[in-house]
Amino acid sequence: MDNKPKNSDQGSLLDSKPTEVSTNKQQVTAAPTTSNDKAIAKKQPTLLPVQKIQTDVIKFATALFDKERATEFATRVALIARDNSKLAEAIEKNPDSFLSAYMASVSLNLMPNTPEGDAYIIPYGDKVQFQTGYKGLIKLARRSGEIKTISAELVFKDEDFEVEYGTDRRIRHTPNFDIDRTKYESVTNAYATARLTNGEDVFVVMTRKELNKIQATAKSSSTDTPWQKWPERQAIKTVLKRLTQLLPKDDVLAKAVAMDSLAEAGKLKLDHAGNVIEGELAELPKYITDQIDAAKNFEDLQTVLDELNPAEKKLAQPLIDKRMSEL
């Protein structure tokens, strides 16, 4: 199911059985445990924080989606860390970071830690962090209704790859399937392309040096971070995020890109209502900078400023001040 939000704008580790979630009473009943489960239970979070997390998730998700989707998200809380001991430990030490990460996933309507790879809840040291998957970004772009096709690829050494800019922009890439395409150290470029519903084609290309620079700014000290575990997926996601700056404005997609950039820097924090309460954006979406550049008077600039969230306002203020001095 891929429910769409009503507006634009994970696990109990007590035992090996999922908790049962009641949406009408907003309470959680733990499935009975056996004597063999007691040793596991001692190493896992207590029921109380998980109960609260599921209650907050039910409340938040129900306001965005229908009760069925909200129950899916709440039930996932009871499953998400079952097979990851490091994540279980991080949840036990810092349940608030787990709630924050999970709220980010719910706010984008991307179910975390599933085979689809739309989003991930992962351990970052003794805390938990949210990350958007590249497949999740593609899904959000398609939800916007403005994208006909969208894709991203990696280019490896010994492959034919040509890029032409100017008035006749194009990419030509001939993959070599005889080489080992799982070796990230052999990647030379990444590119993403999209065809809009109006027929326009857009694309971006990133060099390995650019990808390395992005990786270096990520919070990558832990071996469990995405750049350490799945660098090829992160490279694809990075170039997709760059492509979104050329796509038609979509609030949810822009929010996903902004939150993912905060998460990669280890600065994303949401409250129980899904609001970003801590963090600083890495860069401002292109559509916002375009609006600032196009402003013809102070009223236009104020309109732009009024539509920004606090993190965006902080990053946009120097650009707005500069534009005001030009008017």
N, C-alpha and C positions, 0 to 999 in steps of 0.2 A: 504494500500500500504506500502511496506517495501522496498523502493528504496535503492540501495547500492551506496555509494559514488563513484565518478569518480576516486578518488585516495584513498590510504590507510589512507595514513594518513587519545513580545506576547501581556494587551489588550488596544485598544482605549476605554477609559472609559467615553466618552462623553455622550453616550446614550445606550439604550438597543439593538441597532441594530449594526451589525458588519460593519466596514468600508469596502469599496471596494478597492481592490489593483490592480493597473495597472502595469503589469510587463514590458511593453515596454517603458513607460514613467517614471517609478519608482516614481510615486506620489500616494498620498492617497486622496480620496475624501470621506468626511464624509457623512454618510447617513443623510437625513433630520431629524431634531429633532422636537418634539412637545413641547408645552408649559409645559406639565407635566414633561418633561425631565430636565427642567432648574435647579430644586433643586438638582437633581442627579449630573448634570454637574459641579456645584459649588464645589463638594466634590471630584472630580476626576481629573486626570492629564489633562493638556492642550493638544491640538492636536499636537503642534509643536514637543515635544520630541518623541511622539508616531510616528509621521510622519518620523522623522529621524531614529528611531529604525527600522521601517518597510523598509525604503530605504536601510539601512545597511544590514538587514537580507536578502532582495532580492538579493543584490549584492553578499554577502557571500555564500548564499545557491545556487545561480545559478552557481557559480564557482565550487561547489562540486557535485551538482545534476542537474537534468533537470529543466526546468522552471515550470513544474507542481508541483514538490515537493517543489521548492522554494516558489511558491505561497501559498502552504499549510502552510508552516512555517510562512510566512508573514501574512496570514489571521488569524492564530492562535494568533498573537500578539493582535488582536482586541477583542479577546474573553477571554483571559486567566485569567483576574482578575475580571471579571464581578460579580462573586458571592462571592468574598472574599474582604471585606472592608479593612482588615488589609494589604493585598497585594496591594490594590489600593493606600492606604496611603503611603506605602513604595515606590511604583513606583513614586508617585508624589514628594516625598522628595528626592529620589535618582534615577532618571531615568538611570544614567550610570550603576548602579548596576543591573538594570533590563536588559539592553543591554548585560552586561557581562554574566549574568546567561543564557540569551537566546542564546547567541553565543555558550556557552558550549553545550547546548542541540542540536543546529544545527550541530556543529562540529562532534557530535557522531551519527547524523541522528536518534535521538530519540525524537519524538514529545512529548512535556511536557504537564502535567496536563490533560491527557486523561484517560478514563476508563481502558485502557490497563496497566497503571501504569509503563511505561517505564522510565519516568523521571519527575521531579517536579521542578517548580519554586515557591519558598515559601518566606514568609517574615521572615527576621532575624532582629528584632528590627526595625530600620528605614531604613534598606537596603533590598535588594532582593538577594536571593542565589539560586544556582542550586544544585540539588541532583539527582544522578542516582537511579532509582528504581531497586530492585533486579530482576524484570522481564526484565528490560533493559539490565542488565549484562548477563542474560541468552541469550537474543536475540543476543547480540554482540558475545558471545562465539560461538553460532551456526553459525553466519555469517562467522566466520573464516574458516569454512570448515574442521577443524581438530577435531571437537567434534561430536560424534555420539549421545550421551545422556548426559544431565547434570541436576542435581537437588539438592535441599537443604531442610533439615527438621529440626524441633525443637523437642527436647526430653523433656517430662514433667515428673514430679514426678510420681512414681507408674507405670512406664513403663519399660519393659524389654529392656535393652540396653547394648550391649557388643561390645568391640573393641579389636581386636587382631593386634599387629604389628609384626615385624619380617619378615621372608621370605613368610609367608602365611598370608598376611594382609587382614582383612575383618571387616565389620560392621554387626551386627545383631540388628535390632530394631523392636520391636513389639509394635505398637501404641495401646493405650487404648482409644477407642472412647467413653467410658462411662464417662470420666472426662471432665471438662471444659477446652477445648484446646484454649480458648481465653485469659486465664489469664497468662500474661507474667511472673508474679512473681513465677509461678510454673515451669518455664523452667529451666532445669538443664544443658542442652548441646545443641549445634547446630552442624550439620555436612553437608558437601557438597560432592557429588560424581560426577564423570564424567567417561564416557567410550570414549576413543579416537577412531578415525577411524582405527588406527592400532590394535585395540583390547585391548589395555592396560587400566586397571582400576586404577583410582587415587581417593583419598579422603583425607579430612582433618576433624578433630574434634576439637571443641572449648568448653571449660568449661564455666560455668556461670561467674566465676571469670574473665576469659579472656574477655568475652563480656562486663562485667561491667567496666573493665579497658578501653576498647575502647569507651564505652559510656561516661565515665568520661572525656575523652580527647576531645569529641565533643563540639561544641559551643551550649550548651543546656540550656542557661538561659531563652530563650523564650519558652512559652508553645506551640508555633507553629512549633517548630523544629521536624523533623521526629522521633528522639529518644523519644520525649515527647508524640507525637501523635500516632506513630505506632512502638513501640519498637520491636514487633515480626517481622515486615518486616525488620527493621534495623538489627536485629540479623541474619536473613537469608542472607541479603545482605553482612554483615560483613564476614560471613563464606565463602560465594561465592568469595569475594575479596581475602580471604586467599587462596582459591583453585586455583585462577588464577596464582599463583606463580608456580604451578606444571603443568600448561597447556602449550602446544606449544606456542612459541612466536607469538603474534599478536599485532601490533602496536596500533590499534584502541582500543582493549580491555585494553591494558596496559595504554593507555591515559585516558580511562574512569575511571579506578581504581585510577589513580594518581589524576585526577581532583576531583573525589568524596571525596578522603581523604582530599584534600585542602578545599573543600566546607564544609565538616563536621567541620573543624577547623575554618571556617569563613574566610579563606585566599585566596579563589579562585577569581581571577580577570582576565578577558580577554578584549582585545581591540576590536575595531569595525571590525577588520579583523580576529577575532577568535584566536589570539595568547595569550598565558598565559603571563601576564606582571607582576604578583605579586603572591607570595605564595611560600610555601616550602613543599616539599613532606614529608609525614609522614614516609614512608619507601621506599626503592628502590626495584623495581620488581626483583624477583629471577633470571630471565634470565640474568639480567645485572650483578648481583653479581657472577653468574656462569661464565660469560665471563671474568670478572676481575680475578677470581680465576684460570681460565684456561689459562690466558695469559702467554706466554713463553718468551716474551721479551718486550722491551720498545715500539717497533712498534705495537705490539698487543694491548698494553694498550692505545696507542695514537688512534688507530682505534676505540676502544670502546668509548673513550672520545669524539671523533669527532661525533659520532652518537647520543650523548645525548643532550637533551634540557637543558636550563640553570638550571632549578630546579633539574633535575637529576644529572647534573654535580656537583652541590653544595653538594649533598648528597654522590655522588660517590668519590669525591676527597680524603677523608681520606682513603678509601679502596684502591684506586689506589696508593696513597703514600705508604701505607703499603706493597702493592704487589711489588712496585718498590724496596723497601728496601730488599725484599726477593730475588730478581733476581740477 
